[in-house]
Amino acid sequence: MNTFSATYGQLALALTGDPLLLLASAVATFDPFWAAFDETDIDDETDPLQIALQVTRGAFPDIYAEAVERLRAGASYAELDRLLCTAITAKGIPLDDLDSIGWGIPLNAVGVDLEDPEFYAVHSDLFPILAPFGIAIPEGETYSVDVPECVYAAGRAVAASLTDHPDSALRQVGWAFAWIFSCSGNSLIDDTAESLAEIPPLSWSAEDVAFAIELVEEADGILRDVQTGIETLKASPDLMAALERNVAHLYRELKKKGKLNERKRLCWASVSVGAE
C-alpha cells in the first residue's frame, strides 16, 4: 500500500467516524444538486443536463432521484436526456429534449390567426365552416387576409352560444368555434406560437408546474372536442343551415345596434339531445 492509498483509507475511516461528515457524504452521493437553484443564473453556457437535474429536484423529486441513480451508474447524456424528457412528458408537460428546459416550462400554442394566409393553406377543410361568416378565402400570393371586426364578434357569439348548450355534441361544435375565434379562455388554444413567445415563460416553481400541467390537460381536452365538433358540423346539413341563419342574424344586429347582446340566445338544429 503506497502513501496515497494509506491516506485515502485514513480519510475514509475518519469520514465514517464523524456524523456530520458522514451526512455530507450521503448528501453528495444521493443529492449532488442540493444547492439552491436560481434560474436567473442560466445562460447559453449552462449545461442543459445540470439545469434539468436542478429543475426536477424541485419540481419532480422522483424523477430527480432516478436520474441521479442512473448518473452514478454511468449513464450517458443521451440516456439521461431520454429518461428526463420521457418522465417529464409523462407528468403532463411535453418535452422533446433538454435544450429548451433552461428557459422555463415549454408550452405549445395552437391558436388561429385568421389574417395569416398560411392558416387557410393548412386548413382548407375549414372553408365550408368559415363561408357563412363571409371570410374571403385568399387566392394567389398574399401577405394578409382582411378579416373585419364583425367576423370576430359574430364568431365569438356563436362559440359562446354553443359551448353553453345542453347538447354535448353542440358544445363540441362550440369549442371548434372557440378555437377558430380565439375565445376558449385557454392561452394554448387562443394564442399562436408567435404571440405566446412574447409572453414570459412559466418558471419551474411548484405553483407554475401545477398550473402548466392543468393548462396542457385542459388544452388537450379542448382540442379533442374541436376535432369532433368540426366533423359533427360538416356532417350535418341542418346544423350548417342553422349556422348560416344565426350568422346572418348576428350581422343584422351588429349593423343595426353596433354591438351584440352578450346573452344572445341562438337557435340550433338538434344533434343528440334537442334543439334550443
Stockholm file with secondary structure:
# STOCKHOLM 1.0

chainA/1-276         MNTFSATYGQLALALTGDPLLLLASAVATFDPFWAAFDETDIDDETDPLQIALQVTRGAFPDIYAEAVERLRAGASYAELDRLLCTAITAKGIPLDDLDSIGWGIPLNAVGVDLEDPEFYAVHSDLFPILAPFGIAIPEGETYSVDVPECVYAAGRAVAASLTDHPDSALRQVGWAFAWIFSCSGNSLIDDTAESLAEIPPLSWSAEDVAFAIELVEEADGILRDVQTGIETLKASPDLMAALERNVAHLYRELKKKGKLNERKRLCWASVSVGAE
#=GR chainA/1-276 SS CCHHHHHHHHHHHHHHHCHHHHHHHHHHHHCTTCSCCCGGGCCTTSCHHHHHHHHHHHHCHHHHHHHHHHHHTTCCHHHHHHHHHHHHHHTTCCCSCGGGGGGSCCCCCCCCCTTCHHHHHHCGGGHHHHGGGTCCCCCSSCSCCCCCHHHHHHHHHHHHHHHTCSSHHHHHHHHHHHHHTTCSSCHHHHSCHHHHHTSCCCCSSHHHHHHHHHHHHHHHHHHHHHHHHHHHHHTCHHHHHHHHHHHHHHHHHHHHHSSCCTTCCCCCCCSSSCCC
#=GC SS_cons         CCHHHHHHHHHHHHHHHCHHHHHHHHHHHHCTTCSCCCGGGCCTTSCHHHHHHHHHHHHCHHHHHHHHHHHHTTCCHHHHHHHHHHHHHHTTCCCSCGGGGGGSCCCCCCCCCTTCHHHHHHCGGGHHHHGGGTCCCCCSSCSCCCCCHHHHHHHHHHHHHHHTCSSHHHHHHHHHHHHHTTCSSCHHHHSCHHHHHTSCCCCSSHHHHHHHHHHHHHHHHHHHHHHHHHHHHHTCHHHHHHHHHHHHHHHHHHHHHSSCCTTCCCCCCCSSSCCC
//
